[in-house]
Amino acid sequence: MIRVAWLSAFGLLALTACSSPPVPEDRFYRLADLADTTGGVGQRFSGSLAVEMPRAAGIRRQRAILYSNDPEHLELRRHRYHLWEAPPPDMIQQRMLRRFRPLATTVTDRPVADTDYRIQTKLHRFEREVDRGSVTAVVAMDFMILPGRGSNDPLLEKQYSVRVSASSSEMIASARAFSDAVDQIIDQFLGEVREQPAR
């Protein structure tokens, strides 16, 4: 009798395990490919230019995609199964390296001590705002151009904030919106650089 009860319980557990939903699969996203890497800006710096890794708070140095869905967007959450292929600062640095390549004789991400000029950035926001089904990619960054040696007085210092509506609530649409937002910020910065005297 005990053996029958044990077998029945084992069978019930097996059926329960078989009926449980599968664990969601991790999905990874990247920024969209660049159509134009120059932005119409020619060489502005004679010598070498270092594009430093963007600084960011701890949660923005991770691969989890951040979002907020409260009315004031004060609470940040992390998607559990939707991830960036690399931390946002890494993705943004690689994009800046490609976009800034025409600005100087040499554009690099090597240590700043070996370069004539450097670009420092700080990533303040990189999250999805979800409002009743509509999704907006929000990106905010600071930019500074500094001499590579000697003085730490900025040659140019700007702040940018861009919001781009995603075409749908799908995560792939958000990835495209983030790509557009980052490119818009870079375009604004390049526009400022274009107005500066060549160095």
C-alpha positions in Angstrom: 0.0 0.0 0.0 2.8 2.4 0.9 4.6 1.5 -2.3 1.5 2.3 -4.4 1.1 5.6 -2.6 4.8 6.5 -3.2 4.5 5.6 -6.9 1.3 7.7 -7.2 3.0 10.7 -5.6 6.1 10.3 -7.8 3.8 10.2 -10.9 2.0 13.3 -9.8 5.3 15.2 -9.4 6.5 14.0 -12.8 3.3 15.3 -14.4 3.6 18.6 -12.6 7.2 19.0 -13.8 6.2 18.2 -17.4 3.3 20.7 -17.3 5.4 23.6 -15.9 6.1 26.4 -18.5 9.6 26.4 -20.1 12.2 28.9 -18.8 12.3 31.9 -21.1 15.3 32.1 -23.4 17.8 34.9 -23.0 17.8 37.3 -25.9 20.6 39.7 -26.7 20.4 43.1 -28.6 22.9 45.4 -30.2 22.8 48.9 -31.7 21.8 49.0 -35.4 24.5 49.2 -38.1 25.7 52.7 -39.1 24.6 54.0 -42.5 27.0 57.0 -42.5 30.0 57.0 -40.2 31.3 60.4 -40.9 28.5 62.9 -40.3 30.0 65.2 -42.8 32.7 66.4 -40.5 36.3 66.5 -41.6 39.6 66.6 -39.7 39.4 69.1 -36.8 42.4 67.9 -34.7 46.0 67.7 -35.8 47.5 64.7 -34.1 45.9 61.9 -32.1 42.5 61.8 -30.4 41.6 59.3 -27.6 37.9 58.4 -27.2 37.7 57.2 -23.6 35.2 54.7 -22.3 32.0 56.5 -21.2 31.7 56.7 -17.4 28.4 55.4 -16.0 26.7 54.4 -12.7 26.8 50.8 -11.7 23.5 49.7 -13.2 24.4 51.3 -16.6 27.7 49.4 -16.7 25.7 46.1 -16.8 24.1 44.3 -19.8 20.6 44.2 -18.5 18.1 46.5 -20.4 16.7 49.0 -18.0 13.1 50.3 -18.0 10.6 52.3 -16.0 6.8 52.0 -16.1 5.7 54.2 -13.2 3.9 57.4 -14.0 6.9 59.6 -13.0 9.5 57.2 -14.3 11.4 57.3 -11.0 11.8 53.6 -10.5 14.3 51.7 -12.7 13.9 48.0 -13.3 15.9 45.4 -15.2 14.5 43.0 -17.8 15.4 39.5 -16.8 15.7 37.8 -20.2 16.5 40.8 -22.4 20.1 41.9 -22.4 22.5 44.1 -24.4 25.2 42.1 -26.2 27.7 44.3 -24.3 27.4 47.0 -21.5 26.0 50.3 -23.0 29.3 52.2 -22.4 31.2 49.6 -24.5 28.6 49.8 -27.3 28.6 53.6 -27.3 32.4 53.8 -27.3 32.7 51.6 -30.3 30.1 53.7 -32.1 32.0 56.9 -31.2 35.2 55.5 -32.4 33.7 54.9 -35.8 31.9 58.2 -36.0 34.9 60.3 -34.7 37.5 58.6 -37.0 37.6 61.6 -39.5 38.1 64.1 -36.7 41.9 63.6 -36.2 45.0 62.1 -37.8 44.7 59.2 -35.4 41.6 58.2 -33.4 42.1 55.6 -30.7 40.9 54.1 -27.4 44.4 53.7 -26.0 45.5 55.4 -22.8 45.1 59.2 -22.9 48.8 59.9 -21.9 49.8 58.9 -25.4 47.4 61.2 -27.2 47.2 64.9 -28.1 43.5 65.3 -27.4 40.8 63.2 -25.6 37.1 63.0 -25.5 35.5 62.2 -22.1 31.8 61.2 -21.8 29.4 60.3 -19.0 26.3 58.3 -19.6 23.4 59.5 -17.4 20.4 57.7 -18.8 20.0 54.7 -21.1 16.5 53.2 -20.4 13.1 52.4 -21.8 10.1 54.5 -20.6 7.0 52.4 -20.9 3.6 54.3 -20.9 0.5 52.3 -21.6 2.0 50.3 -24.4 4.1 53.1 -25.9 7.9 52.9 -25.4 10.5 55.7 -25.6 14.3 55.2 -25.6 15.9 57.8 -23.4 19.6 58.6 -23.6 21.4 61.4 -21.8 25.2 62.1 -22.0 27.9 64.6 -21.1 30.7 65.3 -23.6 34.1 67.0 -23.0 37.1 67.6 -25.2 40.3 68.0 -23.3 44.0 68.4 -24.1 45.8 65.0 -23.9 48.6 66.5 -21.8 49.0 69.3 -19.3 45.8 71.3 -18.7 42.5 69.7 -17.7 40.5 72.7 -18.8 37.9 71.5 -21.3 38.1 72.9 -24.9 34.4 72.0 -25.3 31.8 70.8 -22.8 28.2 69.9 -23.7 25.3 68.0 -22.3 22.7 66.2 -24.5 19.4 64.4 -23.8 17.4 62.7 -26.5 14.1 60.8 -26.5 13.1 58.5 -29.4 9.8 56.8 -29.7 10.0 53.1 -30.6 7.8 51.9 -33.4 6.2 49.2 -31.3 6.5 47.6 -27.8 8.8 44.9 -29.2 12.3 44.9 -27.8 13.8 44.9 -31.3 12.0 48.2 -31.9 13.6 49.6 -28.7 17.0 48.6 -29.9 16.5 50.6 -33.1 15.2 53.6 -31.1 18.3 53.5 -28.8 20.5 53.4 -32.0 18.7 56.5 -33.3 19.0 58.3 -29.9 22.8 57.6 -29.6 23.3 58.7 -33.2 21.3 61.9 -32.7 23.5 62.8 -29.7 26.6 62.1 -31.6 25.3 64.2 -34.5 24.6 67.1 -32.1 28.1 66.8 -30.7 29.7 66.7 -34.1 27.7 69.8 -35.0 29.3 71.6 -32.1 32.8 70.4 -33.0 32.3 71.6 -36.6 31.7 75.1 -35.3 35.0 75.1 -33.3 38.3 76.3 -34.7 40.5 73.5 -36.0 43.4 72.6 -33.7 
